[in-house]
Amino acid sequence: MVLWVDDVRVPPESFIPKYIWVRTVNDAKQTIERLEIGKMNLLEYIDVDHDAGDYAKYGGDYIKLLDWLEETGRNYSVRIHSMNPVGRENMRAIIQRNGWKEIK
């Protein structure tokens, strides 16, 4: 499974069966926690945008998800699909600081 975190863009059509689409940071956290139950984590990686738009009121912009992963000691591969160059670099810094794999 791939967690697709974006407020507007839908997951790539050819991969829809393997994507879980969430629009808020809070929903992403809950989905990750549900997937981790029973130590059978089926999450391959997190495919994340930066700007949450109207959904930011439900947990902040998507960089807050990476902050939460860092704070809770989680380690996931991450792909950034943001068009925001500053946001992308800020997210990349968190990925590199934690030694997580960035999928390009």
N, C-alpha and C positions, 0 to 999 in steps of 0.2 A: 504494500500500500504506500501511496504518496499522499502527504497532507498538502493540499493546495490552499494557500492563505492569500486571498485577494478579495477586494470589495467589488470589483467590476468584471475583470476578465475571467472567463470560464477556463477550466482545464483544457489542455489540448484534446480535441475530439477523438483522436486515435487511441488515447489512453484513458478515456473516461471510466471504464470499469475499475481501474486500479487507483483512481484518485478519490480522495475525500475532500470536498470543497467546504471550507469555512470562511466566514467573512469577518469574524472578530477575533481579537486576541483571546478573550475569555473562552470562546468556543474552541479555539485551537488548543488551549490548555486542557480543557475538559476532554477533548478528543484524544489527546496524547495520554492523559491519565487513564482513560478507558482502554486504550490499546495496550497499555502496560500491565493491566490486570492479569494476574496469573503468570507473569514473567514470559508470556508468549507475545512478545512485541513484534507486530507485523509491519511496523513502519520502516520503510526503506530509507526515506529522506523527507525533508520538509522543503517545499517549493514556495518561496515567500516573496511577496511584494513589500514595499516600505510604507507607502502612504495608505492609511485606512479610510480616508475620506469621512463620510458620514458615520461610519462604523467605529471611528476612533473613540467615541464616548463609551464603548464597551471594551475597555482595556488599553486604549492608546493606539498609537501607530504600531505597525507590525514589528518594529525593532524591539518593542517591549516584550515580544515573545522570546526573542533571543536573550534579552536580559533575564527573563524568568528561567530559561533553560540553563543559563550560567549560574544563577542564584541557587537553583535546585540540584546542580551537579549532573545534569543530564548531558548526554553526548549523542548528537544526531548529525548526520550529514545534511548539509543545507545547500539549496540552489536558490540564488537570488534572481528574480525576474523583474525587478524594479527598473523603471525608466528614470528614476531620480538619482542622478550621479552622486550627489553628496550623501543621500541616504544609503545608497548601495555601498559606498566606501565605509561609512560608519558601521554598517552591518558586517562588512568584510573584516573590519578590525576586531569585532567580537569573535567572529569565527576563528581568526588566526590566533587571537590571544588564548583561546581555549583548546587549540589544536584539533578543532573539528575539521572534517573533510568538507571542502567546498566543491560542489558539483557545478561544472561550467557547461 
